[in-house]
């Protein structure tokens, strides 16, 4: 939270890294001694809430990395960076509207000769780091690349969260591996993947 006398989030925040948990439709302090109380000499505060929680968040720009292996549900959800920013208020009940900072890619597959065996989907050498400006609510994609393994998303489907980025035409973008057999998909045109947007692709495996 930042005292509205000073404006933007930054080094002089009124409160930093105060951990809240969501339960029964509301956020409550993680422990009895936690929580934000309004200052006695000034009542208006602007709030910035970030999920997932991290003790590293204390300035106006934060660095974030999605998990490189999102097969476990917890790792997928920990890759879902969300931010809510409010205007200055003295209300004891603060409304938080979260925006998704990453982009979501869903990959469905079908085919008549799909073999049996362990199955996974991987995005090949995509950017996995980003910096987020909390005052401008803008995402700048980092420079580090890595394969990222997606999370199961029901029958013959996977989902994965990555920072916004451009996938160049002809790039070996998606891999599906089933048993000892694999398939690769290359886009025929550049893909512009934007923050807060869901993209769904349906592939036929031959």
C-alpha positions as CSV (number, residue, x, y, z in Angstrom):
1,X,0.0,0.0,0.0
2,X,1.2,3.5,-0.7
3,X,0.2,6.7,1.1
4,X,-1.6,8.9,-1.5
5,X,0.4,11.9,-0.4
6,X,3.4,10.5,-2.3
7,X,1.6,9.1,-5.3
8,X,3.1,6.1,-7.1
9,X,4.2,2.8,-5.7
10,X,8.0,2.8,-5.1
11,X,10.6,3.0,-2.3
12,X,8.4,4.9,0.2
13,X,5.4,2.6,0.3
14,X,3.4,2.8,3.5
15,X,3.4,-1.0,3.7
16,X,5.3,-3.7,1.8
17,X,4.9,-7.5,1.4
18,X,2.0,-7.8,3.8
19,X,0.7,-11.4,3.2
20,X,-3.0,-12.0,2.9
21,X,-4.8,-15.3,2.1
22,X,-8.1,-15.7,0.3
23,X,-10.8,-17.7,2.0
24,X,-14.6,-17.7,2.2
25,X,-14.8,-14.9,-0.4
26,X,-12.4,-12.5,1.2
27,X,-8.8,-11.7,1.9
28,X,-7.6,-11.9,5.5
29,X,-4.1,-11.4,7.0
30,X,-2.0,-14.5,6.9
31,X,-1.2,-14.3,10.7
32,X,-2.8,-12.5,13.6
33,X,-0.1,-9.8,13.7
34,X,-0.2,-9.1,10.0
35,X,-2.5,-6.7,8.2
36,X,-2.6,-3.1,7.0
37,X,-4.1,-0.4,9.2
38,X,-4.6,3.1,8.0
39,X,-2.2,5.7,9.4
40,X,-3.5,8.0,12.1
41,X,-2.5,11.2,10.3
42,X,-3.8,10.4,6.8
43,X,-6.5,8.1,5.7
44,X,-6.3,7.6,1.9
45,X,-4.2,4.7,0.7
46,X,-3.7,3.1,-2.8
47,X,-3.4,-0.7,-2.8
48,X,-1.5,-3.1,-5.0
49,X,-2.1,-6.8,-4.5
50,X,0.0,-9.4,-6.2
51,X,-0.5,-13.2,-6.7
52,X,1.5,-15.3,-6.1
53,X,2.9,-13.8,-2.9
54,X,6.6,-13.1,-2.7
55,X,8.8,-11.4,-0.1
56,X,10.8,-9.9,-3.1
57,X,8.1,-7.5,-4.1
58,X,8.8,-4.0,-2.6
59,X,9.3,-1.6,-5.5
60,X,7.3,-0.3,-8.4
61,X,8.8,-2.9,-10.8
62,X,8.9,-6.6,-10.0
63,X,10.6,-9.5,-11.8
64,X,8.7,-12.7,-12.4
65,X,9.5,-16.1,-13.8
66,X,6.9,-18.7,-14.8
67,X,7.7,-22.3,-13.8
68,X,9.6,-24.3,-16.4
69,X,7.7,-27.5,-15.5
70,X,4.0,-26.7,-15.0
71,X,2.7,-30.3,-15.0
72,X,1.8,-30.1,-11.3
73,X,-1.3,-27.9,-10.7
74,X,0.5,-25.9,-7.9
75,X,3.3,-25.0,-10.3
76,X,0.9,-24.0,-13.0
77,X,-1.0,-21.7,-10.6
78,X,2.2,-20.2,-9.3
79,X,3.0,-19.2,-12.9
80,X,-0.3,-17.2,-13.1
81,X,0.9,-13.8,-12.1
82,X,-2.1,-11.5,-11.3
83,X,-2.0,-7.9,-10.1
84,X,-4.7,-5.6,-8.7
85,X,-4.2,-1.9,-8.3
86,X,-6.7,0.5,-6.6
87,X,-7.1,4.2,-6.6
88,X,-6.7,6.1,-3.3
89,X,-9.3,5.2,-0.7
90,X,-10.1,5.4,3.0
91,X,-12.5,2.5,2.8
92,X,-12.0,-0.4,5.2
93,X,-13.3,-2.8,2.5
94,X,-11.1,-2.6,-0.6
95,X,-12.3,-4.0,-3.9
96,X,-9.6,-5.8,-5.8
97,X,-9.9,-6.4,-9.6
98,X,-7.1,-8.6,-10.7
99,X,-5.5,-8.5,-14.2
100,X,-3.6,-11.5,-15.6
101,X,-0.1,-10.5,-16.5
102,X,0.9,-13.6,-18.4
103,X,-0.7,-15.2,-21.4
104,X,-2.3,-18.6,-21.5
105,X,-1.8,-21.1,-24.2
106,X,-4.2,-24.1,-24.5
107,X,-3.2,-27.0,-26.8
108,X,-5.8,-29.6,-27.8
109,X,-4.9,-32.6,-29.9
110,X,-6.7,-35.4,-31.7
111,X,-5.8,-38.2,-34.2
112,X,-6.8,-41.6,-35.4
113,X,-3.5,-43.4,-34.6
114,X,-2.5,-42.0,-31.2
115,X,-0.3,-44.5,-29.4
116,X,-0.5,-45.4,-25.7
117,X,2.1,-44.1,-23.3
118,X,3.0,-41.2,-21.1
119,X,2.0,-37.9,-22.7
120,X,3.3,-34.3,-22.3
121,X,3.2,-31.1,-24.2
122,X,6.1,-28.6,-24.4
123,X,6.6,-25.1,-25.7
124,X,10.1,-25.0,-27.2
125,X,12.6,-22.2,-26.2
126,X,10.1,-19.5,-25.2
127,X,10.8,-16.5,-23.0
128,X,10.0,-17.3,-19.3
129,X,10.9,-14.1,-17.4
130,X,9.3,-10.7,-17.3
131,X,9.3,-7.3,-15.5
132,X,6.1,-5.7,-14.5
133,X,5.7,-1.9,-13.9
134,X,3.1,-1.7,-11.2
135,X,2.4,2.0,-11.9
136,X,1.9,1.6,-15.6
137,X,0.6,-2.0,-15.5
138,X,2.9,-2.9,-18.3
139,X,4.8,-6.1,-18.9
140,X,8.3,-6.2,-20.4
141,X,9.4,-9.7,-21.5
142,X,12.8,-10.8,-20.4
143,X,15.6,-12.3,-22.5
144,X,15.9,-15.8,-21.0
145,X,14.5,-18.7,-23.0
146,X,13.8,-22.3,-22.0
147,X,11.4,-25.2,-22.9
148,X,8.3,-25.1,-20.7
149,X,6.2,-28.2,-20.0
150,X,2.4,-27.7,-19.9
151,X,-0.2,-28.7,-17.3
152,X,-2.8,-31.4,-18.1
153,X,-6.1,-29.7,-19.0
154,X,-8.6,-32.5,-19.3
155,X,-8.7,-35.2,-22.1
156,X,-6.2,-34.6,-24.9
157,X,-5.5,-31.1,-23.8
158,X,-2.8,-29.0,-22.1
159,X,-2.4,-25.5,-20.8
160,X,0.7,-23.4,-20.1
161,X,1.4,-19.9,-18.9
162,X,4.1,-17.7,-20.4
163,X,5.0,-14.0,-20.6
164,X,3.7,-12.1,-23.6
165,X,6.0,-12.5,-26.7
166,X,6.1,-13.0,-30.4
167,X,6.6,-16.5,-31.8
168,X,8.3,-16.2,-35.2
169,X,6.9,-18.0,-38.2
170,X,8.4,-21.4,-38.8
171,X,9.7,-21.7,-35.2
172,X,9.5,-25.2,-33.7
173,X,6.9,-23.9,-31.1
174,X,5.0,-26.9,-29.8
175,X,5.9,-30.4,-29.1
176,X,3.6,-33.2,-28.1
177,X,5.2,-36.4,-26.9
178,X,3.3,-39.7,-26.4
179,X,5.2,-42.7,-25.5
180,X,8.2,-43.0,-27.9
181,X,6.6,-40.8,-30.6
182,X,6.6,-37.0,-30.9
183,X,5.0,-34.3,-33.1
184,X,6.1,-30.7,-33.6
185,X,4.0,-27.7,-34.7
186,X,5.4,-24.6,-36.4
187,X,3.2,-21.6,-37.0
188,X,2.9,-20.4,-40.6
189,X,2.8,-16.7,-39.5
190,X,4.1,-14.8,-36.5
191,X,2.1,-15.3,-33.3
192,X,1.7,-12.2,-31.2
193,X,0.9,-13.4,-27.7
194,X,-0.4,-10.6,-25.5
195,X,-0.7,-10.2,-21.7
196,X,-4.0,-11.3,-20.2
197,X,-5.1,-13.2,-23.3
198,X,-5.9,-16.9,-23.8
199,X,-4.9,-18.6,-27.0
200,X,-6.3,-22.0,-28.0
201,X,-4.8,-24.3,-30.7
202,X,-6.2,-27.6,-31.9
203,X,-3.6,-30.0,-33.5
204,X,-4.3,-33.2,-35.5
205,X,-1.6,-35.8,-34.9
206,X,-0.9,-37.9,-38.0
